[in-house]
Amino acid sequence: MFIDHFHGYVKIRYKSIDVGVRYGYCLGVYGTLRFAYVRRVRAKSYPQQVNSFIFSYLLPFSF
């Protein structure tokens, strides 16, 4: 393996534009249910046309 001409890894200048929506439902003192959807509409040096779905439950530390 010839590594004499290896000068290191170059910077990967990735760029992406994501568009999404998020909806949350407050459960009072029991926390919040949240749903989010994100779609990658433009990408350079990055995975293209990615869909992300996120379901989360946010629990408060104190009541």
MODELLER restraints for C-alpha pairs under 7 A, 6 or more apart:
rsr = mdl.restraints
at = mdl.atoms
rsr.add(forms.Gaussian(group=physical.xy_distance, feature=features.Distance(at['CA:14:A'], at['CA:44:A']), mean=5.42, stdev=0.5))
rsr.add(forms.Gaussian(group=physical.xy_distance, feature=features.Distance(at['CA:14:A'], at['CA:45:A']), mean=4.85, stdev=0.5))
rsr.add(forms.Gaussian(group=physical.xy_distance, feature=features.Distance(at['CA:14:A'], at['CA:46:A']), mean=5.91, stdev=0.5))
rsr.add(forms.Gaussian(group=physical.xy_distance, feature=features.Distance(at['CA:15:A'], at['CA:43:A']), mean=5.64, stdev=0.5))
rsr.add(forms.Gaussian(group=physical.xy_distance, feature=features.Distance(at['CA:15:A'], at['CA:44:A']), mean=5.10, stdev=0.5))
rsr.add(forms.Gaussian(group=physical.xy_distance, feature=features.Distance(at['CA:15:A'], at['CA:45:A']), mean=6.90, stdev=0.5))
rsr.add(forms.Gaussian(group=physical.xy_distance, feature=features.Distance(at['CA:15:A'], at['CA:46:A']), mean=7.00, stdev=0.5))
rsr.add(forms.Gaussian(group=physical.xy_distance, feature=features.Distance(at['CA:16:A'], at['CA:42:A']), mean=5.46, stdev=0.5))
rsr.add(forms.Gaussian(group=physical.xy_distance, feature=features.Distance(at['CA:16:A'], at['CA:43:A']), mean=4.24, stdev=0.5))
rsr.add(forms.Gaussian(group=physical.xy_distance, feature=features.Distance(at['CA:16:A'], at['CA:44:A']), mean=6.32, stdev=0.5))
rsr.add(forms.Gaussian(group=physical.xy_distance, feature=features.Distance(at['CA:17:A'], at['CA:40:A']), mean=5.87, stdev=0.5))
rsr.add(forms.Gaussian(group=physical.xy_distance, feature=features.Distance(at['CA:17:A'], at['CA:41:A']), mean=5.87, stdev=0.5))
rsr.add(forms.Gaussian(group=physical.xy_distance, feature=features.Distance(at['CA:17:A'], at['CA:42:A']), mean=5.12, stdev=0.5))
rsr.add(forms.Gaussian(group=physical.xy_distance, feature=features.Distance(at['CA:17:A'], at['CA:43:A']), mean=6.49, stdev=0.5))
rsr.add(forms.Gaussian(group=physical.xy_distance, feature=features.Distance(at['CA:18:A'], at['CA:38:A']), mean=6.39, stdev=0.5))
rsr.add(forms.Gaussian(group=physical.xy_distance, feature=features.Distance(at['CA:18:A'], at['CA:39:A']), mean=5.59, stdev=0.5))
rsr.add(forms.Gaussian(group=physical.xy_distance, feature=features.Distance(at['CA:18:A'], at['CA:40:A']), mean=4.31, stdev=0.5))
rsr.add(forms.Gaussian(group=physical.xy_distance, feature=features.Distance(at['CA:18:A'], at['CA:41:A']), mean=5.92, stdev=0.5))
rsr.add(forms.Gaussian(group=physical.xy_distance, feature=features.Distance(at['CA:19:A'], at['CA:38:A']), mean=5.61, stdev=0.5))
rsr.add(forms.Gaussian(group=physical.xy_distance, feature=features.Distance(at['CA:19:A'], at['CA:39:A']), mean=5.37, stdev=0.5))
rsr.add(forms.Gaussian(group=physical.xy_distance, feature=features.Distance(at['CA:19:A'], at['CA:40:A']), mean=6.34, stdev=0.5))
rsr.add(forms.Gaussian(group=physical.xy_distance, feature=features.Distance(at['CA:19:A'], at['CA:41:A']), mean=6.98, stdev=0.5))
rsr.add(forms.Gaussian(group=physical.xy_distance, feature=features.Distance(at['CA:20:A'], at['CA:37:A']), mean=5.36, stdev=0.5))
rsr.add(forms.Gaussian(group=physical.xy_distance, feature=features.Distance(at['CA:20:A'], at['CA:38:A']), mean=4.02, stdev=0.5))
rsr.add(forms.Gaussian(group=physical.xy_distance, feature=features.Distance(at['CA:20:A'], at['CA:39:A']), mean=6.01, stdev=0.5))
rsr.add(forms.Gaussian(group=physical.xy_distance, feature=features.Distance(at['CA:21:A'], at['CA:36:A']), mean=5.75, stdev=0.5))
rsr.add(forms.Gaussian(group=physical.xy_distance, feature=features.Distance(at['CA:21:A'], at['CA:37:A']), mean=5.49, stdev=0.5))
rsr.add(forms.Gaussian(group=physical.xy_distance, feature=features.Distance(at['CA:21:A'], at['CA:38:A']), mean=6.59, stdev=0.5))
rsr.add(forms.Gaussian(group=physical.xy_distance, feature=features.Distance(at['CA:22:A'], at['CA:35:A']), mean=5.73, stdev=0.5))
rsr.add(forms.Gaussian(group=physical.xy_distance, feature=features.Distance(at['CA:22:A'], at['CA:36:A']), mean=4.16, stdev=0.5))
rsr.add(forms.Gaussian(group=physical.xy_distance, feature=features.Distance(at['CA:22:A'], at['CA:37:A']), mean=6.41, stdev=0.5))
rsr.add(forms.Gaussian(group=physical.xy_distance, feature=features.Distance(at['CA:23:A'], at['CA:34:A']), mean=5.73, stdev=0.5))
rsr.add(forms.Gaussian(group=physical.xy_distance, feature=features.Distance(at['CA:23:A'], at['CA:35:A']), mean=5.33, stdev=0.5))
rsr.add(forms.Gaussian(group=physical.xy_distance, feature=features.Distance(at['CA:23:A'], at['CA:36:A']), mean=6.33, stdev=0.5))
rsr.add(forms.Gaussian(group=physical.xy_distance, feature=features.Distance(at['CA:24:A'], at['CA:32:A']), mean=6.51, stdev=0.5))
rsr.add(forms.Gaussian(group=physical.xy_distance, feature=features.Distance(at['CA:24:A'], at['CA:33:A']), mean=5.56, stdev=0.5))
rsr.add(forms.Gaussian(group=physical.xy_distance, feature=features.Distance(at['CA:24:A'], at['CA:34:A']), mean=4.13, stdev=0.5))
rsr.add(forms.Gaussian(group=physical.xy_distance, feature=features.Distance(at['CA:24:A'], at['CA:35:A']), mean=6.27, stdev=0.5))
rsr.add(forms.Gaussian(group=physical.xy_distance, feature=features.Distance(at['CA:25:A'], at['CA:32:A']), mean=5.60, stdev=0.5))
rsr.add(forms.Gaussian(group=physical.xy_distance, feature=features.Distance(at['CA:25:A'], at['CA:33:A']), mean=5.19, stdev=0.5))
rsr.add(forms.Gaussian(group=physical.xy_distance, feature=features.Distance(at['CA:25:A'], at['CA:34:A']), mean=6.31, stdev=0.5))
rsr.add(forms.Gaussian(group=physical.xy_distance, feature=features.Distance(at['CA:26:A'], at['CA:32:A']), mean=4.47, stdev=0.5))
rsr.add(forms.Gaussian(group=physical.xy_distance, feature=features.Distance(at['CA:26:A'], at['CA:33:A']), mean=6.51, stdev=0.5))
rsr.add(forms.Gaussian(group=physical.xy_distance, feature=features.Distance(at['CA:29:A'], at['CA:63:A']), mean=5.89, stdev=0.5))
rsr.add(forms.Gaussian(group=physical.xy_distance, feature=features.Distance(at['CA:30:A'], at['CA:59:A']), mean=6.53, stdev=0.5))
rsr.add(forms.Gaussian(group=physical.xy_distance, feature=features.Distance(at['CA:31:A'], at['CA:58:A']), mean=5.38, stdev=0.5))
rsr.add(forms.Gaussian(group=physical.xy_distance, feature=features.Distance(at['CA:31:A'], at['CA:59:A']), mean=4.58, stdev=0.5))
rsr.add(forms.Gaussian(group=physical.xy_distance, feature=features.Distance(at['CA:31:A'], at['CA:60:A']), mean=5.71, stdev=0.5))
rsr.add(forms.Gaussian(group=physical.xy_distance, feature=features.Distance(at['CA:32:A'], at['CA:57:A']), mean=5.74, stdev=0.5))
rsr.add(forms.Gaussian(group=physical.xy_distance, feature=features.Distance(at['CA:32:A'], at['CA:58:A']), mean=5.06, stdev=0.5))
rsr.add(forms.Gaussian(group=physical.xy_distance, feature=features.Distance(at['CA:32:A'], at['CA:59:A']), mean=6.77, stdev=0.5))
rsr.add(forms.Gaussian(group=physical.xy_distance, feature=features.Distance(at['CA:33:A'], at['CA:56:A']), mean=5.97, stdev=0.5))
rsr.add(forms.Gaussian(group=physical.xy_distance, feature=features.Distance(at['CA:33:A'], at['CA:57:A']), mean=4.66, stdev=0.5))
rsr.add(forms.Gaussian(group=physical.xy_distance, feature=features.Distance(at['CA:33:A'], at['CA:58:A']), mean=6.44, stdev=0.5))
rsr.add(forms.Gaussian(group=physical.xy_distance, feature=features.Distance(at['CA:34:A'], at['CA:55:A']), mean=5.82, stdev=0.5))
rsr.add(forms.Gaussian(group=physical.xy_distance, feature=features.Distance(at['CA:34:A'], at['CA:56:A']), mean=5.13, stdev=0.5))
rsr.add(forms.Gaussian(group=physical.xy_distance, feature=features.Distance(at['CA:34:A'], at['CA:57:A']), mean=6.20, stdev=0.5))
rsr.add(forms.Gaussian(group=physical.xy_distance, feature=features.Distance(at['CA:35:A'], at['CA:54:A']), mean=5.67, stdev=0.5))
rsr.add(forms.Gaussian(group=physical.xy_distance, feature=features.Distance(at['CA:35:A'], at['CA:55:A']), mean=4.67, stdev=0.5))
rsr.add(forms.Gaussian(group=physical.xy_distance, feature=features.Distance(at['CA:35:A'], at['CA:56:A']), mean=6.46, stdev=0.5))
rsr.add(forms.Gaussian(group=physical.xy_distance, feature=features.Distance(at['CA:36:A'], at['CA:53:A']), mean=5.81, stdev=0.5))
rsr.add(forms.Gaussian(group=physical.xy_distance, feature=features.Distance(at['CA:36:A'], at['CA:54:A']), mean=5.05, stdev=0.5))
rsr.add(forms.Gaussian(group=physical.xy_distance, feature=features.Distance(at['CA:36:A'], at['CA:55:A']), mean=6.62, stdev=0.5))
rsr.add(forms.Gaussian(group=physical.xy_distance, feature=features.Distance(at['CA:37:A'], at['CA:52:A']), mean=5.61, stdev=0.5))
rsr.add(forms.Gaussian(group=physical.xy_distance, feature=features.Distance(at['CA:37:A'], at['CA:53:A']), mean=4.75, stdev=0.5))
rsr.add(forms.Gaussian(group=physical.xy_distance, feature=features.Distance(at['CA:37:A'], at['CA:54:A']), mean=6.50, stdev=0.5))
rsr.add(forms.Gaussian(group=physical.xy_distance, feature=features.Distance(at['CA:38:A'], at['CA:51:A']), mean=5.86, stdev=0.5))
rsr.add(forms.Gaussian(group=physical.xy_distance, feature=features.Distance(at['CA:38:A'], at['CA:52:A']), mean=5.07, stdev=0.5))
rsr.add(forms.Gaussian(group=physical.xy_distance, feature=features.Distance(at['CA:38:A'], at['CA:53:A']), mean=6.72, stdev=0.5))
rsr.add(forms.Gaussian(group=physical.xy_distance, feature=features.Distance(at['CA:39:A'], at['CA:49:A']), mean=6.84, stdev=0.5))
rsr.add(forms.Gaussian(group=physical.xy_distance, feature=features.Distance(at['CA:39:A'], at['CA:50:A']), mean=5.82, stdev=0.5))
rsr.add(forms.Gaussian(group=physical.xy_distance, feature=features.Distance(at['CA:39:A'], at['CA:51:A']), mean=4.72, stdev=0.5))
rsr.add(forms.Gaussian(group=physical.xy_distance, feature=features.Distance(at['CA:39:A'], at['CA:52:A']), mean=6.47, stdev=0.5))
rsr.add(forms.Gaussian(group=physical.xy_distance, feature=features.Distance(at['CA:40:A'], at['CA:48:A']), mean=6.53, stdev=0.5))
rsr.add(forms.Gaussian(group=physical.xy_distance, feature=features.Distance(at['CA:40:A'], at['CA:49:A']), mean=5.25, stdev=0.5))
rsr.add(forms.Gaussian(group=physical.xy_distance, feature=features.Distance(at['CA:40:A'], at['CA:50:A']), mean=5.26, stdev=0.5))
rsr.add(forms.Gaussian(group=physical.xy_distance, feature=features.Distance(at['CA:40:A'], at['CA:51:A']), mean=6.67, stdev=0.5))
rsr.add(forms.Gaussian(group=physical.xy_distance, feature=features.Distance(at['CA:41:A'], at['CA:49:A']), mean=6.08, stdev=0.5))
rsr.add(forms.Gaussian(group=physical.xy_distance, feature=features.Distance(at['CA:42:A'], at['CA:48:A']), mean=6.78, stdev=0.5))
